[in-house]
Each structure stands twice: as C-alpha cells, then as structure tokens.
Amino acid sequence: MPSIDSRCPQCGTPLPAGTPAWVRRLTVGQVMTAAPLTLSPEDSLMRGLELMRIHGVRRIPIVIGETLVGLLAEGDLKRAQPSTLVSSEEEFVRVMEETPVSRIMINNPVFTREDEPLLEAVRTLHGTKFGALPVIREGKLVGILTDSDALRVMGDLLEHGG
C-alpha cells in the first residue's frame, strides 16, 4: 500500500502528523444513508431492478417488517437475469416478474450498528469487498453504509482539511 505523503502537494510544507481526534470518533450513524430503500423477500427481481435504476443504488436491504433478512446486490441481480441476447424481451420480463428476490438475495448479510466507529466499518467494507453494510439498531434496519458513503466522507475530509 502506498504511503501518504506528509507534505503539502502544492507548496511542500510539512503537514501535521496524525488524524484529528474528532475524525477517529466518527460513527456509522453519522455517515450512513438513513431509511434506505427496502424490498421484501417476495418482491420480484423486476421490482429490484427498477428500484436500482430509478434511485441509482447498487444494494437494497431485504426486510420482513423492519427486520433485516437479506441484501440484494446489483451484481447478483445481473448474474441472475436472463440474457436478452438469447431470450426474447417477453421471456426476460416473465422471468424477472415471476422470480422473487429471496431466490438470489444474500441471506443473513454482514451488518453494522450505528454506534460502531466508522473506521471499523470501513475496514469491514474494504476487507470483505461487500460494498455495503446494512445498519441495525435493536434488531431493526435503520440505514445502510455504502462504499459511496465512505468515499463521500473521505472527499469531505480531504476538501476541508480534516
């Protein structure tokens, strides 16, 4: 892994060492996307595809009530959908409408809690390459932490100098 230069890239002035304490105290709850889109296990793959396209998301938590039971990932959805090169459009629509997300969802996904240090959650995201962690409070889904959320915070920190 490349090391981060400890000098200003514009003027070469040495930068202060370390990360500010308030950055290390950031929690998942301060960064997550609250009240994410959700689906139920019985919803169709077509419904999942539509939600992802309309809202520009790549992962959707699957819930029964407010309880997390799975996660629908865009990559899994793309692998499961019939190819329009070998199937007719009608066949594509039929399969996507008739297949419930429960057939391809990630069961019992890894999750995090809103009071978990952001650093730990980011390490989990990076180490697992999952791209998203549902966020749970008292057994109920309250948010989702995505790789995009983490990158947004990193950009904000870099832009505003920590």
C-alpha positions in Angstrom: 0.0 0.0 0.0 1.4 3.4 -0.9 2.2 5.7 1.9 0.5 9.1 2.2 2.9 12.0 1.6 3.3 14.1 4.8 4.0 17.3 2.8 1.6 19.7 1.1 1.5 18.7 -2.6 1.3 22.4 -3.6 4.0 24.1 -1.5 5.9 21.2 0.1 5.2 22.4 3.7 5.2 19.6 6.2 1.7 18.6 7.3 0.8 17.9 11.0 1.2 14.3 12.0 -1.8 12.1 12.8 -5.5 12.2 12.3 -7.6 14.7 14.3 -9.3 13.0 17.2 -12.8 14.1 16.1 -12.3 12.2 12.8 -11.4 9.0 14.7 -14.6 9.4 16.7 -16.9 9.4 13.6 -19.6 6.7 13.8 -21.5 4.8 11.2 -24.7 6.6 12.2 -23.1 10.0 11.3 -22.3 8.8 7.8 -24.8 6.2 6.8 -27.8 6.6 4.4 -30.7 6.6 6.8 -34.1 5.0 5.9 -32.8 3.2 2.8 -35.0 1.7 0.1 -36.0 -1.8 1.0 -37.7 -4.8 -0.6 -39.5 -7.8 0.9 -38.4 -11.3 0.1 -41.5 -11.8 -2.1 -40.8 -8.7 -4.3 -39.8 -9.6 -7.8 -36.4 -9.3 -9.4 -38.0 -6.8 -11.8 -39.0 -4.6 -8.8 -35.4 -4.7 -7.5 -34.1 -3.8 -11.0 -36.5 -0.9 -11.3 -35.6 0.5 -7.9 -31.9 0.3 -8.6 -32.2 2.0 -11.9 -34.6 4.8 -10.7 -32.7 5.6 -7.5 -29.1 4.9 -8.7 -28.4 2.3 -5.9 -26.5 -1.0 -6.2 -27.7 -2.7 -3.0 -31.1 -2.9 -1.4 -31.7 -4.4 2.1 -34.4 -7.1 2.2 -36.7 -6.9 5.2 -39.7 -8.5 6.8 -41.3 -5.7 8.7 -38.2 -3.8 9.9 -36.1 -6.9 10.4 -33.2 -7.4 8.0 -33.3 -10.8 6.4 -31.1 -10.3 3.3 -29.4 -8.0 0.8 -30.0 -7.7 -2.9 -26.8 -6.8 -4.8 -26.7 -5.4 -8.3 -24.1 -7.9 -9.4 -26.2 -10.9 -8.2 -29.2 -9.4 -9.9 -27.3 -9.0 -13.2 -26.0 -12.6 -13.0 -29.5 -13.9 -12.4 -31.3 -12.1 -15.1 -31.8 -13.8 -18.5 -29.7 -12.5 -21.3 -31.7 -10.6 -23.9 -29.2 -12.0 -26.5 -30.7 -15.5 -26.1 -34.1 -14.7 -24.7 -36.9 -12.7 -26.0 -37.9 -9.5 -24.2 -41.1 -11.3 -23.2 -39.1 -14.1 -21.6 -36.9 -11.6 -19.8 -39.9 -9.8 -18.4 -41.6 -13.1 -17.4 -38.6 -14.4 -15.5 -37.9 -11.1 -13.8 -41.5 -10.6 -12.8 -42.0 -14.2 -11.6 -38.8 -14.7 -9.6 -38.8 -13.4 -6.0 -35.7 -11.6 -4.7 -35.5 -14.4 -2.0 -34.1 -16.7 -4.7 -30.9 -14.7 -5.1 -30.6 -12.4 -2.1 -27.6 -12.7 0.3 -29.1 -14.3 3.3 -28.1 -13.1 6.8 -25.8 -10.4 5.5 -22.9 -8.9 7.5 -24.2 -5.8 9.1 -23.0 -3.0 11.4 -24.5 -0.8 14.1 -24.9 2.9 14.0 -22.7 3.5 17.1 -19.8 1.5 15.6 -16.7 3.5 14.9 -16.7 4.4 11.2 -13.1 3.2 11.0 -14.1 -0.3 11.9 -17.0 -0.4 9.4 -14.8 0.9 6.7 -12.2 -1.8 7.4 -15.0 -4.4 7.1 -16.2 -2.8 3.8 -12.6 -2.9 2.5 -11.7 -6.3 3.7 -14.9 -8.0 2.5 -15.4 -6.1 -0.7 -19.2 -6.2 0.0 -19.7 -2.6 -0.9 -22.4 -2.0 1.7 -23.3 -2.9 5.3 -26.9 -2.7 6.5 -27.1 -0.7 9.8 -29.1 -2.2 12.6 -30.4 -0.7 15.9 -32.1 -3.0 18.4 -32.6 -5.6 15.7 -34.2 -3.2 13.2 -32.8 -1.8 10.0 -32.2 1.9 10.3 -29.7 2.6 7.5 -27.1 1.4 5.1 -23.4 2.3 4.9 -22.1 2.0 1.4 -18.7 2.4 -0.2 -20.1 5.6 -1.7 -20.9 7.0 1.7 -17.4 6.3 2.9 -15.9 7.9 -0.2 -18.1 10.9 0.2 -16.8 11.4 3.8 -13.3 10.9 2.7 -13.7 13.6 0.0 -15.3 16.0 2.5 -12.4 15.4 4.9 -9.8 16.0 2.2 -11.6 19.0 0.9 -12.0 20.7 4.2 -8.6 19.7 5.6 -9.8 17.4 8.4 
